[in-house]
Amino acid sequence: MNSPGYQNIKQDWGIDELVTKLRHLRVQSLETRHRRDRPPKLPSRKELQKILDGLGAVLFPNRLGLPDLNDEGIDYFVGHTLDTLLRELYKQIRRELQFTSGHTAVDDDAYPQAVAITREFAARLPEVRTLLDSDIQAAYEGDPAARSSDEVLVCYPGITAITHHRLAHILYQLGAPLVARVISELAHSATGIDIHPGAKIGESFFIDHGTGVVIGETAVIGRHVRVYQAVTLGAKRFQKDDDGILVKGNARHPIVEDDVVIYAGATILGRITIGRGSTIGGNVWLTYSVPPGSNITQAHVRSELFHDGGGI
């Protein structure tokens, strides 16, 4: 029980003063960003997560769909779910376009553009399914611990990350980079795998284990590439313009050609090329291009035995 003395203490948190200070900071922030009115809403992480879960069920209804789904009901389930999801996705894309333009009017130009992006995204879903089938097969064939492709689909974080990426990359290409980035960050939060939606990744891509993998915006990855945990495909340096502001969008991440394996902890930086069929060993730090068929490993560590303080 509480001591009687505590009952006489006034619980005053200073709410009115806090509200006033926070309002001042909020208005100041809007003025700094040259906004006078309330900014348009951003795409919702919560709604996009629901959309992603639904798209997984649409792409793999037998494994990620309703538990009691039968053969007769699959097409109806896919069609009905898609219709609902695409309507919601359209709303999120429209939010991004309105946010970018700074307009929120009902009859703004974001309406037809959002419809066009959503329609093209939907048309490319069969392409995504084909690519994901190749990714799942690559994981099954590349991991002796995998007992089935179904296990790979439902258990492997790398498949979750590449599924998000394949969907996000299309939206990034079509002109909804903010929605795409939110989708990528949802995968990042869930798996520890950070793939920028701008990265181009070919078929049969396998991320084994995956935690700590980072793939930058302008990275280009070929077919049948395998990477392990803590691999970084990053930028070596960030260029600045004459005003000291970072230059956006320039090619600054590696190109990884077909049939390359990159082992755990490798860091590959800059716009360099890893030639086809190469193997990059664990914990390698690489900032220069290597030709096809290369085998890059760490320098041999010197090891000596010292007795009775010898060599110290």
N, C-alpha and C positions, 0 to 999 in steps of 0.2 A: 504493500500500500504506500501511496505517496505521503510524504511528511506534510502535516497541516500547514507548515510555513510556505510550501510551494504554491498553495492555492491562492495566496495573496499577491503572487508575482504577475504583473500585467504582461500578457503576451502581445507585444507590439512589434511587428516586423518592419515597420516603416514602409508599408506597401505604397501609400500615396506618393511618397518621395521617389521610390524606385520606379513607379510607373511614369512619373514625370521625366526622370533621367533617361529611361529607356526610349520614351517617345522622342526626346531631343536627339538622342544618338541615331534613331531610325530616320528622322527627318534630315539630319546632317548627312547620313549615308546616301539618301536619295539625291540630295543636292550635289554631292560629290560625283555621283553618276549621272548628273544632268537630268534628273527626273523630278518633276514637281508633283505628279499625281501618284496614286497607288500603282505599283508595277503589275503587269499581267502575271497570272499564276504560272508556276513551273510545272513540268510533267511530274506526276506522282510516282514515287518509288513503290509505294504500296500497290497502286493499280497496275503498274508495269510488272510487278512480281506475279500478280494474279494472271496477267496476260501470258507471261512466260510459262507458268505452270500449265495453263490451258493449251498453249502451243505444243508443249511437250506431249500432252495427251493426244493432240490432233496428229502429230507426226508419228507417234508410237501408241496407237489406241489399245493394242493388245497387251501392252506392258505398263503403260502409264495412264491409261484411261480408267473408266469406271470398273470396279472389281467384278460386277455381274454382267459386263458387256458380252453379248453373243454375236455370232457372225451376221445374223440378220439385222442387228441394230447398229453395226459399226458405221456404215455410211451415213445413217441419220445422225448419229452422235457426232461424227466428224463435221458434217455440214452445219448442224445447229450450233455446235461449239464455235466453229470458225466464224459464223455470222455474228455471234455475240462478241467474240474477241476482237474482230476487225473493227466493229463499231467502237469499242472501247479504245483500241489502238489509235484509231482516227482522232479521237478526242485528245489523246496525249500528244500526238503529232501536231495537231492544231494549236494546242497550248504552247508548244515550242515555237512554232512559227509566229504566234501572236507575241510571245515574249521577245523574240528576236526583233520583230518590227516595232514593238512598243504599242501595238493597237489591240483593243479588246472588243471592237464593234462586231455585232452579229453578222453584218454583211461585208466583213473585211475580205482581203485577198487570200487569207489563210485557208478559207473553206475549200476552194477548188484544188489548191496545191496539196492540202492534207488528204483530200480524197484521192488524188492522183498517186501520191506516195504510198498510201495504204493499199490501193489497187495493185500497183506494181510489186509491192512487198508480197502480197498474197500470191501473185502469179509465180513468184520465185520460190515458194515453199517446196514444191517437188524437187527443185534443185538442191535445197537444203537437206531434204531427206536422203537424197542420193549421196551427198557428201558425208553426212553423218553415218550412213551405212559403211562407207569406206573407212571412216575414223574408228568406228566400233570394231570392224574387222582387223584393222591394223593393231589395235590394242589387244584383241584376243590372240592374234598370231605373235605379238611381240612380248607378251607376258606369260611365262610358264605357270604363274599362279592363277591365271584366269581359267575357270572351268567351263564357261559358256559365254557367248556374246550377250545373252540376257544379263548375266552377272555384270559384265562390263557396262552395259547401259544403265543399270540401276545403282551401281556401287562406285564407279570410278569417278573421282572428282575431275579428272582430265576431260571426260566426256561431258560433264556438266558445263565446264568452262568453254569447251569448243562449241557446244550447242548454243550457248549464249552468244558466243562470238560470231558464229555463222549467221545468226539472226540479226545481231547488232551491226555487222559489217554491211549488210544489205541496206539497212536504214541509214547508215553513215554515207553510203554511196548515193542514196536517193535524196539526200538533203535534210535529214533529221539527225544531225550529229549529237545533239544533247540527249534525245531519247536513247540513242545508241550508246552513249557513254554511261547513262544510268543503268542500262541493261548489263554492260560490261562490269560495272562496279557491284551490281548484285551478285554476279558470279565471283568477283574478287572477294567479297565479304564471305561468301559461302565456302569457297575452296582455297583461298590464299593464292590463287592464280590470277595474275594481272595481265590481261591482253587488251591493248587499246583497239577499239573497233575499226580504226583505220588500217590495221595490219592486214596484209594479204597472205592468206594461208591456203596452200593447195590441198588436194585430196589425201586421204590416208595419213592424217596427222595424229601422232600419239604422244601424249604427255604422261609419262609414267610417274606415279606418286604425286608430283606436281607442286607441292607447297613451295612458295617463294619464287615461282617462275614469273618473269617479267618480259613482256614482248611489246616493244614500242610502236608508236603510231605508223611510222613509215617502213617498218620491217616488211620484207618480202620472203616468204617461205615456200619452197617448192613442194613437190609430191613425195610421199613416203619418208617424211622426216620424223625423227623420234628425239624428244628431249626429256631430260630427267629433272628432278627437283632442284630448285635454287639456280636454274639457268637464267641468265640475263641477256637479252638482245637489246642493248641500249645505245644511247648516244654518247659519243666521246667528249664532245664539247657543244656548247650552245652559242650560236652566232648572235651578235647584237648589231643593231643598226647604228647610224650616226648619233642618235639620241640615247644610246645605251639601252634600248628596249630589245628584248629577245625577239628574234625573227621567227615567225610562226610558219609551219607547214613545209619547211625545206627537208629534203631527204637526208636523214641523219642516223638511220638505224641499219643494221646489217641486211644483206641479201644472202639467204641460205638456199642453195640449190638442191635438186632432188637427191633422195637417198642418203641424207646426212644424219649422223647420230651425234648428239651433244650430251655428254655425261654430266653428272651432278656437280653443281657449283661453278660451272664454266661461265665466264663473263666475256661477252663478245661485244665490242663497242665500235661505233662509227659506221659510216657508209662503206663497209668492206664486203667482200664476197667470199663465202665459204663454198669452195668448188664441189661439184657433184661427187657423191660417194665418199666424202671425207668423214673422218671420225675425230671429234674434239674431246680430249680426255677431261676427267674431273678436275675442277678447280683451276683450269687454265684461264689465263688473262690474255685475251687476243685483241689486238688493235690493227692488224694488217690482214690483207687478203691472202688466202691460201688456194693453190690450184686444185683441180679435181683429184680425188684419190689420196688426199693428204691425211696423215695420222699425227695429230698434234697432241703432245703430252707435256707434263711438267718436266723441268730439268731434274735429273736424279739428285736426290737429297744425299749430302755427304754424311756418313755415319761412322763414328769411330768409338772405340771403347777406351776409357781412361781408367787406370788403376792407381790406387794410392795417391790420388791428386795429380797424377801426371797430365800435362797439357793444360792445366788450369793456371 
